Amino acid sequence: MSGFLNGLLRMRRGPWEIVASVLIGLGIFMLMQPFVLWAFTWSFIVTLTGTVMFLIVSHFPE
């Protein structure tokens, strides 16, 4: 776990891509669930944030 946090602090690509991928997955889950209206409302913003984050992070060093 400390390797993951160390990678986040050192701005390495791998850990940040994991965070962006989790955000994309969370946004898609929020979009598809039928029970909580606020989650559905914020799903597009969460998915968009994860996608833009993934595009930016893909330029970080290994």
C-alpha positions as CSV (number, residue, x, y, z in Angstrom):
1,M,0.0,0.0,0.0
2,S,2.8,2.4,0.7
3,G,4.1,1.8,-2.8
4,F,0.8,3.0,-4.2
5,L,0.7,6.1,-2.0
6,N,4.4,6.8,-2.8
7,G,3.5,6.6,-6.5
8,L,0.7,9.0,-6.0
9,L,2.9,11.5,-4.2
10,R,5.7,11.2,-6.8
11,M,3.1,11.7,-9.7
12,R,3.7,8.4,-11.3
13,R,1.5,7.1,-14.1
14,G,0.4,3.7,-12.7
15,P,-1.3,4.7,-9.5
16,W,-2.9,7.8,-11.0
17,E,-4.3,5.7,-13.9
18,I,-5.8,3.3,-11.3
19,V,-7.5,6.3,-9.6
20,A,-8.8,7.6,-12.9
21,S,-10.1,4.2,-13.9
22,V,-11.9,3.8,-10.6
23,L,-13.6,7.2,-11.2
24,I,-14.7,6.1,-14.6
25,G,-16.1,2.9,-13.3
26,L,-17.8,4.6,-10.4
27,G,-19.4,7.1,-12.8
28,I,-20.7,4.3,-15.0
29,F,-22.1,2.5,-12.0
30,M,-23.8,5.7,-10.8
31,L,-25.3,6.1,-14.2
32,M,-26.8,2.6,-14.3
33,Q,-28.3,2.4,-10.8
34,P,-32.0,3.2,-10.6
35,F,-32.3,4.0,-6.8
36,V,-30.5,7.2,-5.9
37,L,-31.3,10.3,-7.9
38,W,-28.3,12.4,-6.7
39,A,-25.9,9.6,-7.9
40,F,-27.6,9.5,-11.3
41,T,-27.4,13.3,-11.4
42,W,-23.6,13.4,-10.7
43,S,-22.7,10.4,-12.8
44,F,-21.8,12.3,-16.0
45,I,-19.5,14.7,-14.1
46,V,-17.7,11.8,-12.3
47,T,-17.3,9.9,-15.6
48,L,-16.1,13.0,-17.4
49,T,-13.6,13.9,-14.6
50,G,-12.2,10.4,-14.7
51,T,-11.8,10.5,-18.5
52,V,-10.1,13.9,-18.5
53,M,-7.9,12.8,-15.6
54,F,-6.9,9.6,-17.5
55,L,-6.0,11.7,-20.5
56,I,-3.8,14.0,-18.4
57,V,-2.2,11.2,-16.4
58,S,-1.3,9.2,-19.4
59,H,1.5,11.9,-20.0
60,F,3.0,11.3,-16.5
61,P,6.4,9.5,-16.3
62,E,6.4,5.8,-15.6
